[in-house]
Amino acid sequence: MNRTSAMPRLQATAQRESFPRRAARFLLRGPDRLTSPVARWAVTLLAVAGAALLVWSGVIHLQLWSDGYRGISVIGPLFLIQGIASIVLGVALVVFRRVVLLAAGAVLAAGTAVGLLLSVYVGLFGYVESLAVPDARTSLVVEFTSAAVLAAAAAIVLAARRS
């Protein structure tokens, strides 16, 4: 039996098996393993600030849902889902502060803001919104700020771990 022909296959198999583990380690990175105390504090503060902004966005959407948006087809349930998801994700961010949660929060916040802009300028699911309604502009500022803050925290964790 020729051992040299079997060796490359074993190494390739080992690399394929380790990919899920590498991906999980990548997504579960947090500030706790950063070597710089300044970077740890920065990520923690950014994560908490981003989480607070996410919760604020969720509260705005739940309030609007209870004030009448619940009666709008498709948009009403989306407001309820966004409100609950933002609050749950905000709490999870404060507790765990992992890259996957930071990225998910940034995507949720940016997606919510983009959804509002689409509903204003194009229409979304047959509904056209206005920036003149209560909390529309506040929502945009809160969501874009949250997205930027959470993306910055994720970038710090990922950049620091590479070096």
C-alpha positions as CSV (number, residue, x, y, z in Angstrom):
1,M,0.0,0.0,0.0
2,N,1.3,3.4,-1.0
3,R,1.0,5.8,2.0
4,T,1.9,8.9,0.0
5,S,-1.3,8.7,-2.1
6,A,-3.5,8.4,1.0
7,M,-1.8,11.3,2.8
8,P,-3.1,14.2,0.7
9,R,-6.7,12.8,1.0
10,L,-6.4,12.6,4.8
11,Q,-5.1,16.2,5.0
12,A,-7.9,17.4,2.7
13,T,-10.5,15.6,4.8
14,A,-9.0,17.1,8.0
15,Q,-9.2,20.6,6.5
16,R,-12.8,20.1,5.4
17,E,-13.7,18.8,8.8
18,S,-12.1,21.8,10.5
19,F,-13.9,24.4,8.4
20,P,-17.1,24.3,10.5
21,R,-15.0,24.7,13.6
22,R,-13.1,27.6,12.1
23,A,-16.3,29.2,11.0
24,A,-17.8,28.8,14.5
25,R,-14.7,30.2,16.2
26,F,-14.7,33.2,13.7
27,L,-18.4,34.0,14.4
28,L,-18.1,33.5,18.1
29,R,-15.2,35.9,18.7
30,G,-15.8,38.4,21.4
31,P,-13.9,41.1,23.2
32,D,-12.9,38.8,26.1
33,R,-10.0,37.4,24.2
34,L,-8.6,40.6,22.9
35,T,-5.1,41.4,24.2
36,S,-5.6,45.1,24.4
37,P,-7.6,46.4,27.3
38,V,-8.5,49.5,25.3
39,A,-9.9,47.4,22.5
40,R,-11.9,45.3,25.0
41,W,-13.4,48.4,26.6
42,A,-14.1,49.9,23.2
43,V,-15.9,46.8,21.9
44,T,-17.8,46.5,25.1
45,L,-18.9,50.1,25.1
46,L,-19.8,50.0,21.4
47,A,-21.8,46.8,21.9
48,V,-23.7,48.2,24.8
49,A,-24.4,51.5,23.0
50,G,-25.5,49.6,19.8
51,A,-27.7,47.3,21.9
52,A,-29.3,50.3,23.6
53,L,-30.0,51.8,20.2
54,L,-31.4,48.5,18.9
55,V,-33.8,48.3,21.9
56,W,-34.8,51.9,21.3
57,S,-35.6,51.0,17.7
58,G,-37.6,48.0,18.9
59,V,-39.6,50.1,21.3
60,I,-40.4,52.7,18.6
61,H,-41.7,49.9,16.3
62,L,-43.7,48.2,19.1
63,Q,-45.2,51.6,20.0
64,L,-46.1,52.3,16.4
65,W,-47.5,48.8,16.0
66,S,-49.8,49.3,19.0
67,D,-50.8,52.8,17.8
68,G,-52.3,51.4,14.6
69,Y,-49.7,49.9,12.3
70,R,-50.9,46.4,13.4
71,G,-53.9,46.9,11.0
72,I,-51.6,47.3,8.0
73,S,-51.3,44.1,5.9
74,V,-47.7,42.7,6.0
75,I,-46.2,46.0,7.4
76,G,-48.0,45.5,10.8
77,P,-46.6,42.0,11.4
78,L,-43.2,43.2,10.3
79,F,-43.3,46.0,12.9
80,L,-44.1,43.5,15.6
81,I,-41.4,41.1,14.5
82,Q,-38.8,44.0,14.2
83,G,-39.7,45.3,17.7
84,I,-39.4,41.9,19.3
85,A,-36.3,40.9,17.4
86,S,-34.5,44.2,18.2
87,I,-35.1,43.9,21.9
88,V,-34.1,40.3,22.1
89,L,-31.0,40.9,20.0
90,G,-30.1,44.0,22.1
91,V,-30.3,42.0,25.3
92,A,-28.2,39.1,23.7
93,L,-25.6,41.6,22.6
94,V,-25.1,43.0,26.1
95,V,-24.9,39.5,27.6
96,F,-22.7,37.8,24.9
97,R,-21.0,40.5,22.7
98,R,-20.0,38.1,19.9
99,V,-19.2,39.0,16.3
100,V,-22.2,37.1,15.0
101,L,-24.5,39.1,17.2
102,L,-22.8,42.4,16.4
103,A,-23.1,41.7,12.7
104,A,-26.7,40.6,13.1
105,G,-27.6,43.8,15.0
106,A,-25.9,46.0,12.4
107,V,-27.8,44.2,9.6
108,L,-31.1,44.4,11.4
109,A,-30.7,48.1,12.1
110,A,-29.6,49.0,8.6
111,G,-32.3,46.8,7.1
112,T,-35.0,48.4,9.1
113,A,-33.8,51.9,8.1
114,V,-33.5,50.9,4.4
115,G,-37.0,49.4,4.7
116,L,-38.4,52.7,5.9
117,L,-36.6,54.6,3.1
118,L,-38.0,52.2,0.6
119,S,-41.5,52.6,1.9
120,V,-41.1,56.4,1.7
121,Y,-39.6,56.7,-1.8
122,V,-40.8,53.5,-3.6
123,G,-43.5,51.9,-1.5
124,L,-43.1,48.6,0.3
125,F,-45.6,45.7,0.1
126,G,-48.2,48.1,-1.3
127,Y,-47.7,50.6,1.5
128,V,-46.2,54.1,1.1
129,E,-44.9,55.9,4.3
130,S,-43.9,59.5,4.9
131,L,-41.0,60.9,6.8
132,A,-43.5,63.4,8.4
133,V,-45.1,60.7,10.5
134,P,-44.1,60.6,14.2
135,D,-40.8,58.9,15.0
136,A,-39.8,58.3,11.3
137,R,-36.8,60.6,11.4
138,T,-35.9,59.5,14.9
139,S,-36.1,55.9,13.8
140,L,-33.7,56.5,10.8
141,V,-31.1,58.2,13.0
142,V,-31.4,55.5,15.7
143,E,-31.1,52.7,13.2
144,F,-28.3,54.0,11.1
145,T,-26.3,55.0,14.2
146,S,-26.9,51.6,15.7
147,A,-25.7,49.9,12.5
148,A,-22.6,52.0,12.4
149,V,-21.8,51.5,16.1
150,L,-22.3,47.7,15.9
151,A,-20.3,47.4,12.7
152,A,-17.4,49.3,14.3
153,A,-17.4,47.0,17.3
154,A,-17.4,44.0,15.0
155,A,-14.5,45.5,12.9
156,I,-12.4,46.1,16.0
157,V,-12.9,42.4,17.2
158,L,-12.0,41.1,13.7
159,A,-9.1,43.4,13.1
160,A,-7.6,42.8,16.5
161,R,-7.8,39.0,16.2
162,R,-6.1,39.0,12.8
163,S,-3.0,40.9,14.0
